[in-house]
Each structure stands twice: as structure tokens, then as C-alpha cells.
Amino acid sequence: MVVLRDGYLQFEIKNVSTAFDFDYEYISDPPYLADIGDTRVSMKGFGLLSNISTIYHDDHDVYFNMSGLDLGLNKFKIHMEGVSDFSLVLSKLLNDLVWLISAKVQAAIDYALHDKLVPLLNQLIDSIPTVIPIGGGDLHLDLAYSDQPSCKENGHLSLPLYFAIESEAYPFSYPSVMQEYVPEGDS
């Protein structure tokens, strides 16, 4: 669910539950450990809450800022049903490891949100190409923001996107610096 607030978006996912079933087999070399069986990985009550705002720069780039990121999970379970009793030990070990890692990940996200995660997200977004070649000729598609994205609480979200098909031989400037066209001979 996305809620529009004044100047930012509130992005929330609530109570996501999923389960995956698959078969497994493993054997060590030398064959001290071996098993074959079925596994069920289930997750109940996953949640995510984040506030996202944008910063627009004159170079037509938009950067995202997160003011918070909360993750939650009510239940995560890995159940391995195999021929060997080692599958029970492995199930318990994996479950405990997942809970330990998830607690550390939440603490790390809270600590490193602005120092590490937000710059990483902006770097990923910045890696999306803004100039996309069309065919094998001199044409390309130019993508950019023409202004600051904005939103109003319980209103609308405005994403002022600019795109144009341009020629390398006859380049075109952004609309904010485009001059009015005057045909030759007219003054």
C-alpha cells in the first residue's frame, strides 16, 4: 500500500505470507553426510514500512531519500523431512541462523540507512540509462525528469517525466531552455 503524504510517500507492505516446497538431496565427499527429502520454507506476517521523498537537481536527475525503514516478520520456518535424522538438526540450525541474521539485519538497516542503503538505492536508480539507442541509426530515446516529483496528502502524485526521440545529427535541448521557433523570413 502506498499512502500519499504532504511531500513524501509512505510505502507499506503488511502481513505477507508465503511458502515454498521443494525436494533436496546432498552427499558429502567422502560420504559421511547424505540425505534426500522434502523441504518447506514458510514465512508469515512479513511487513515493511518506509517513508520516501525525492530531491530534484537541475541536471534533470531525481534522488530518493528514505526517512525510515522498518522490517518485521512474525514467523519464519524451514522444515526438512528427510531420510536421515541429520535433516532435523539442519532444520533447527537453519531456523536459528535465520532469526539471528534477521535481527542483525534490522539493526544494521536502522544504523546504516542514510550512510549506506540510501546511497546504494540512488546509485542503482542512477544506473538506469537515460539515453537509449533506437535501432542502429543516430536516433535515441532521451528520458529525464523535467521538475520535482510532488505529492499531496490524499491527493495525487505528480511525476513530471520528460522523454523525446532525438537525433545525434540534430540534438535538442530540454524544454526549459528551448527557444520559441521563428520561421526563416519572419521577425
Secondary structure by P-SEA (a helix, b strand, c coil): cccccccbbbbbbcccccccccccccccccccccccbbbbbbbcbbbbbbbbbbbbccccbbbbbbcbbbbbbcbbbbbbbcccaaaaaaaaaaaaaaaaaaaaaaaaaaacccccaaaaaaaaaaacccccccccccbbbbbbbcccccccccbbbbbbbbbbbcccccccccccccccccccccc
